[in-house]
Amino acid sequence: MVTLMQEIPAHGPIRRCTAKCYNAKKPKCRCICGGKNHGVGLRKAMEKIKQTVDDIDLALTMGKDSPLFPKEGGEK
């Protein structure tokens, strides 16, 4: 099973987006992707993750806030 993204918080459970999500048949998503990869299949989910990473990289390169990594007092 491929893990597409994972969050390891200081406290609390590890959150992941895995095949349980991207291969899901039921409509409700409870993983870290918030439904973006839910039921779309591995290939499409990987494309979406790559785009998310590219968007974050571009935002950070331009000195802007990323949706996943906001800076204190930074742009919105």
C-alpha positions in Angstrom: 0.0 0.0 0.0 1.5 3.4 -1.1 1.3 6.2 1.4 0.9 9.5 -0.6 1.2 11.9 2.3 1.7 11.6 6.0 1.7 13.9 9.0 3.6 13.0 12.1 2.4 15.4 14.8 4.3 16.0 18.1 1.2 14.7 19.9 -1.6 12.5 18.6 -1.9 9.9 15.9 -0.1 9.8 12.6 -2.4 10.8 9.7 -1.9 9.4 6.2 -3.4 9.2 2.8 -3.2 5.6 1.6 -5.0 3.2 -0.7 -7.9 3.1 1.7 -8.5 6.6 0.5 -7.5 6.8 -3.2 -9.1 3.4 -4.0 -12.2 4.1 -1.8 -15.6 3.2 -3.1 -17.6 4.9 -0.2 -18.1 8.7 -0.3 -16.7 9.8 3.0 -13.0 10.7 3.4 -11.4 10.8 6.8 -7.7 11.1 5.9 -5.2 13.9 5.7 -6.0 14.8 2.1 -9.4 16.1 3.0 -11.1 14.3 0.1 -8.8 15.6 -2.7 -7.5 12.0 -3.5 -10.6 10.1 -2.4 -11.6 7.4 -4.8 -9.6 8.8 -7.7 -7.1 5.9 -8.0 -3.4 5.8 -7.4 -2.2 7.5 -10.7 -4.6 10.5 -10.4 -3.9 10.8 -6.6 -0.1 10.9 -7.4 -0.7 13.7 -10.0 -2.7 15.7 -7.4 0.0 15.3 -4.8 2.7 16.4 -7.2 0.7 19.5 -8.1 0.2 20.3 -4.4 3.9 20.0 -3.8 4.7 22.2 -6.8 2.2 24.8 -5.5 3.8 24.8 -2.1 7.3 25.1 -3.6 6.2 28.0 -5.8 4.5 29.8 -2.9 7.6 29.4 -0.6 9.9 30.4 -3.4 7.9 33.6 -3.9 7.9 34.3 -0.2 4.2 33.8 0.1 2.2 31.6 2.5 1.5 28.1 1.5 -1.8 26.5 2.5 0.1 23.8 4.4 3.0 26.0 5.7 1.7 29.5 6.6 4.3 31.9 7.9 3.5 34.1 10.9 2.3 37.4 9.7 2.8 36.4 6.1 0.6 37.0 3.1 -2.7 35.2 2.6 
